[in-house]
Amino acid sequence: MGCGSHDGHKDRNCVCEVVRAIKDIQDNAVNDECLECSSNCFLEPLGDLVSPARRRRADTRVFTLTNKNGDLFKGLFREHHDDAADTRDTHHKEKACASIYFRVEDVFDNCCATLRVLKPFKGSYQVGVVDEKGRVNYEKICEVNRFEATNSCITVDLDCFCAIQCIKDEYLGICD
C-alpha cells in the first residue's frame, strides 16, 4: 500500500486505497466468512469491525476523514421536517446539518469518490457533532452509537486527505 515514498517513487494515496477497499468490502458483504485478522479498515467481512466475535448484519463501513491540516472533514446534509404544530405552513421545513461520518458509494477516476453523509445518533436522538460555528464537538463524538443514511452525497478528491479512521460496521438498508 502506498503511503508515501518507497524506493524513490511515490505510490498511490493510501486514503484512496483504503476507501477502495471499503467499497469492495461493502459490495461483497457475506454473512458466513471466518474471522482471521484484527480490527482495521481492511477487515473482512463487513460486520466484524467493532466486535468480530459477534458479527452483525452490515452493509456500511462508517468512517471519518482527516484533512491535511489535521481537521476532521465535514459534509453537509439537509433534513425535511413536518411541523405539525404550525398549521399555517403545511410544507416541509428544512434544516441544514453537518456530519463527520461517511459511507463510500463509489470510487472512480484518479481517486475521486462519492460519499454519503451519515447522521450520527445516540439511541433515538440525533447527535450534533458539529456546532453552529463549524467546529467539531469531541465530547459529542463520544456519545454516538449508531448512524442513519441521509440523501446527501458529496464527491471528493481522496488525495486531499491524510488519514481515514473506520468507526463501525452498520446496517443502513442501502440498496445497490
N, C-alpha and C positions, 0 to 999 in steps of 0.2 A: 504494500500500500504506500502511496506516495504522500508523505507529509513534509516535503522539503527537498533538499539537495542530496542526491545519492550518486557517488562516483562522477561528480562534475556535471550532472544533468538534473533538471527539475522534473519530477514526476507530476502526475495529475494531483489536483487538490484533494486532500484527504476527506474534507467535509463532503465534497461531491461523491466520492467513493462510498462513504457511509450512507448518504441519502439514497444512492442507487441500490445499495444492499438492503436497506429498509424497505424500499419499494418492492424488490424481489421477494423479500420475506413476506410482506403483506399479500402480494399476488399469489404466493404459494402456500398460504396458511393451511396446515394439515393438522388434524387433531390427534394423530396417533404416532408421531415420531418420538424417538427416545432422546433424553437429555444427555449431552456429552460434554458440555463446557460451562464455565461460569458466566455470570450475568454481564453482558455488554451489548452494544448496539448491533453486533453481528450474530447474536444468539438466535438460533432457530430451534424449534418452530415458534411462530407467533403465539404468545400466551405464556411464555416461560420467563419473561424479563424480570418481573418482580418476585415471583415465587415459583421457581422451577419445580419444586416438589408437588405443587398444586396447580398444574396447568389449567388455565381458564380459556374459555372460548374468546377469541380476539380477532379483530380484523384491522387493527390500527396499532402502530408503534408510535406513541406520543413522544415528541422530542422538543427541545429548545435549541436555538442557535445563538452563538455569541459573535457579535461584530468584531472587527479587527481592533476596535478601540476598547474592547473588554465589556461592552454593554450587551445585555440580552436584547435580541431582536424582537420587535413588536409588530403585530399585524392587527389591522382594524377589522371589525365586523359590525353588522347592523342587525338590530333586533326589531321585530314588529310586535307591538303590544296593543291589545284591545283595552280601552279604558271604559269599563262598564259604568263607572261612577259618573262619567261625563256624558250625559245623554244628548247634548248638543252636537257632539262630534262622534260620528259612528265610524270614521275612518281609522285605519291602523295608525298608531303613534309609533315613531321610530326613535331609537336611542343609539347613538354611536358608542361603541365599546372597543377595547383593546385587549389583546392577549399575547402571551409569550409562548403559547403551546401550539404545535402544528402536527399535521398528518401529511405525508407526501402523497400527492395524487399522480404526478408524472415527472419524469426526468427526461430532458431532451437536449439536443444540440450540444454545445460545449459546456456542460454543467449548469444548465438552467433548469429550474424545477417549478412546478405548480404545487403550492402548499395550501392546504385547507386550514383556516384558522379555527382553533378549538376553544370552546368556552370552558373555563375551569369552575368546578363546583366543590363544595363541602356538603355532602349529603344532598339535600334538595335545594340548597341555596347557592346561587352563583357567587363566586369569589372575585372581587375586583383586585387583581394582582398589579394593575397599572393605575396609578392615581390620576386625578384630573390635570396634573401638570406633565403627564407622560413619564413619570418616574416609576420604576418597579418597586413594589412594596414587598420586601423579602419576608416579612412576618406573615403576610397573607399567602405567600407561596407555600409555606409550611402547612397551611390549612387544607390545601387542595387534595382531594382524594378520588375524584372522578372527573370525567370530561364528557362534553356533548359536541357533536359536529355543528358547525354553522354552514350557511350557504355562501360564505365569503371565502374566496381563494385569492392568492397573491402569487405572482410569478417573480422569482428571484434568480439572481446570478450567484450560484453557490461559491464562486471564487471570492466573494465579498465577506465570507465568514471564516473565522479561525478555529471555532470549536462547535461541537454538537454534543448534546447530552440527551441520552434516551431516558425517559422518565417512567413509562409504564406501558404495558400492552393492555388495550382496552377494546371492548366490543361496542362499536358505534352504529352498527347496522348500515354501513356504507355499501352501496350497490356499485358493482363494476360496470 
